[in-house]
Amino acid sequence: MRVALVSCSELPEPDFDEQPLVEAFAARGHEAAVVPWDEDTAPAKALADFDAAVLRSPWNYHERLGEFAAWCDAAAEAVPLLNTPAVIHWNAHKRYLLELERAGISIVPTAVVERGAHELGNAHAADGWSALVIKPAVGAGSAGARLFAANKRDSASAYFTELCGRADALVQPVIPGFADPGERSIVWIDGEVTHAVTKRPRFDGQDESVIGGAAVTDDEREFAERCVEAATTIVGTTPLYARVDVVMHEGALVLSELELIEPSLFFEHGLGSAARFVTATERALVEASAD
C-alpha cells in the first residue's frame, strides 16, 4: 500500500519519527511519503495516489485550526485517515482535559478560560498555586506556553489578557514533578503501551529535551490504558495511536496532555514500535475496506 504521512510545508522543528516510520513501511513492502496538508491542494487530489493517510507532523495546525479540520474531513472522504476526524475534532481543544477529569482521570489542575476574558481572577487559585503556566487552549508543541514565577503576577495577568484577546486559554500551576523526576510520555499504539520517554518541561521558543527512555511501570501502563479507554468512550471511536503525557503530583500520576493528533512517538526509543505502527495501519486499512 501507499501511505501518506501528513505533515506541513515548513516544519517548525525536525521530525525524528519520519525516517524510522518510512523504513518500517518499506520493510513490509509498502511505500510511505510525506504529504503537506497546507499546500492549497484539495485533499482528494493530494491523496489520489494513496491508500491511507496518517497524521504525523502537521505541526502548524493550531495556527489554522478551521482549515485543518476541514482538510481532515475532506481527506477522510478520499482515503482512511488516522487518527479519524472525530478524534481530531475532540482532541484539538484542551478542554478535553476537563472531560477526562469528569470521566475519572486525574489531571494537572487546569482552568479553561474562554476568549474575551480580561482578568486572571478566579482562573488562578491564589491560595494553592504559586508559579503559573498560561498557554493557548489550542496549541502544538510549546507555542504560546509561558511560565510565570509566583512574584510575576502582573506579568502573568498582562499575558493572560493579551492571550485571551485572541484565543481561549489554559491556566495551570507549575507542578514540581515536571522538573523532577520529569514528565513521562507513554506511547500507546493499537491497544498496547509500547514504550515511554522522560522529558524536561519546555516553554515558548524552547527545544524539546528528551532525556531518554526507561521501562514503563505497571502504574504508568494502567494509567495510560485508562486514559485511552476514557477518550474512546467519550469520542465513540478508538484511536490508532496516542501519547499519554503524565507527571507525578502529590504521590500519584496525573495527566498533563493526551496527544491524539500529531504527537512525536519517539520510535527510536521503542524497539519494534514503528513496525507495530505499520501493522496497526495495515489492520485499520483492512477494516476500512471491509466497511
N, C-alpha and C positions, 0 to 999 in steps of 0.2 A: 504494500500500500504506500501511497504518498501522503505524508502528514505535514501540514502547515504548522510551524511553530510561530504563533502570533507574537509579534514584537512591536517596536515602534521605529520610526525612521532615524531617530537620533537617541541612542541610549544615554541616560544620564550617568551611568557607571557600567563597568564591564559585567557581562552575563557569564559567570563561570560555569553555569549549568549547561550552556548551549552545546559545547563540543562533546562532553560525555553523553549527552542525550542523542545527538546526531549519530555518534559512533554506536550507541546501543541500538538504535533503529537499524543502522546499516548491518550490524551483526546478525540481525534477524531477517535480513533480506529486504528491508524497507528503505524508503528514502524520506528524509526529513529536511525541510528547507524553511528558512526564516521568511516570514511574510509580515511586513509592517502594516498595522491596521490604519495608519494615519496618512496614507499616500493618496487620498482622494480617489481611490479606485473602488467601485462598487464591490461589496463582498462576493457577490455571485461571480464576478469576473476575476477578482483576485484569487479566489479559491477554486476556479473552474477545473484546474488540473489536479486537485487534491481529493483524497477520500475522507479526510478528517482534519479538524483544526484543534490545536491545543493552545490555550493561553499560557504564555511563558514569560515574556518580558515587555508587555505594553506599559512601561513604567511612567508614561505621561498621561495615563487615562484620567487621573484625578483633575487634570487641567481642563479637560473637555469631556466631562462625565456623560452629559447628554448625548453627545455624538458617539462616544464609545459604546454606551448602552445600546443605541440604535444600530451601530455596526454589528455588535454581537447578536442582536435579534435577527438581523438580516443574514449574518453568516450562518446562524443555526438553521435557516431555511435552505441554505445551499448544501451544507455538509454537517455531520455531527460535530458539535462544538463542546469542548471540555475545558473547564467545567461549564455547566449549562447556563443559559441566560438567567434562569430562576435563581441559581446560586449567586451569580454575579450581581444581580439587582439587589439582593438581600445583603450581601457582604460589602457592598461599596460604601455604605454609610455606617460609621462606627456605632450608631445607636444599636446595632445588633448586639453589642456587649450587654446592654440592659435587658434585651430579650433573653439572652443566655442566662443572665443572672436570675430572671424570673423563672427560668426553667431549672434552676437549682445549681448552676455553675458559679463557683466563687470567682470573682473578677477583681482586678485592681479597682479600688474605689473610683468611681467615674461620674462626673456630671456632664450631661449633654446639653449644650446651650444653643438655642436657635438663633439664626442670623437676625440681627437687629438689636440684640441686647446691648446695653450701654454701660452697665456696671457689673463688675466681677461679683459683688454681693454674695448671695447665697450659693453661688457656684463654687465658692471656696469655704470649706468648713474651717473657720479660723481656729477653733479650739483644738482640732485634731490634726490639721495639716500644717506642715512648715514650708519646705520648698515645694514649688509647683511646676508642673508641666502643662503648657497650654498648646494645643495643636488643632489643625483643621479636622473636622469630623469626616471629611473625605480627603484622603491623602495616601501617598505611597512613599515608601522609604521614610526618610526623616523630614521631608519637605514641610516647612512651616512649624515644626515642633520646636518649642523653645523652653528652656529650663530657667526658672527664676528662684533665686535663693530667698530664704524667709525674710530677709531685710530689703528685698526689692519689690515690695508690694506695689509701689507706684508704677514701676516699670511693667510689672505684670498686668496691672489694671489698664495701662495705656495700650499694651499689645492686645489684650483681650478685647478692648473696644475697637481697635483697628481691625482685628481679625473678624469679629462679629459684624462689622460693617459690610463684609463681603461674603461671609460663609458661616455655616454652623460650626461650633467649636466644642472641643473636649477639654475639660479641666480635671487633672488628676494630681494626687500627691506624689512626691518622689519617694519611692519605696527603697529602703537601703539594700534590699536583695538584688536590685538591678546592678549595683556596683560589686556586691559581694554576697553570694558566690557568682552572680551574673544571671542574665536571662537565658533560659533554655529554649531552643527552637526544636520542637519534636515533629519529625516528618512522618506523615501518615499517607500511605499510598494503597488505594483499592482494598481497604479493610484491614490493613496491617501497619503497625508502627514499625518503621524500618531503621531509623537512627535518629540521633539528635546532635546538636552542637551547642556550645556555650558562647554567648555574645556579650560584649560590653555595650552599654547604652550609647546611642548617638543622637545628635540633635541637628537642627537645620544646618546644612552645609558640610557636615562631617561624613567621613567614610565609615563604612561598616567594619567592625573589628570582631572577627571570629577567632576565638582563642582555642578552638579545637573541639573535637567530639569526645564523648565519654559514653559508656554503656548506659542505655536507657534503664532507669529504675522501674520497679514494679509500680510504684506510686505514679510516676510520670506516664507510664503506659496506660494505666487505668484512667487517669485524669484526661489524657488526650482522647482516648476512646469515648469517654463520656461527653466531651465537648463536641466531637464529630456526630455522635448519636443525637445529641440535643439539637444541633444545627439541622440534621437530616429531618428530624421531627417537625421543626419549625418551617423549613422550606418545602418539605414534601418530596425531596429527591436527594439521593446520596451523592456527594461529590466524588470525583475520581481521585483527587489528591487534596491534601490540606497540610498546613503548617500551624502547629499549635504552640504559640509563644507563651511561656509561663515563667513565673518568678516566685520565690519564697517570700511569704508575708505572714508574719506572726506565727511562724512554725508550720505553715501549710502552703500548698501550691495554690496560686491564683492565676487566672488567665489575663494576659496583657493584650493579646490580639489573636484572633483566629483568622488566618490568611487563606482565602479560598479563591482568589482571582489570579494573582501573578507572583506568588512567593518564590524567592530563591529556595531551592530544596536541597542545596549543598550535597549534590550527588557524589562529589569527590570524598566526602566524609562517610558515606554509607555504601559499603561493599554490596554490589548487586542491586542497589536502589534504582539506578537508571534502567537496568534490564527489567525490573519489576514494573516500572512506569510504562515501558513498551508493552509488556504483557497485558497490563491493565487497559491500554489504549486498544490493543487487538480485541480484547474481550468486549469493550464498550462498542466497538465498531460492528462486531458480530451481532450484538444485541440490537443495535440500531437498525441493522439490515433486516433482522427478523421482524421488527416492528413495521 
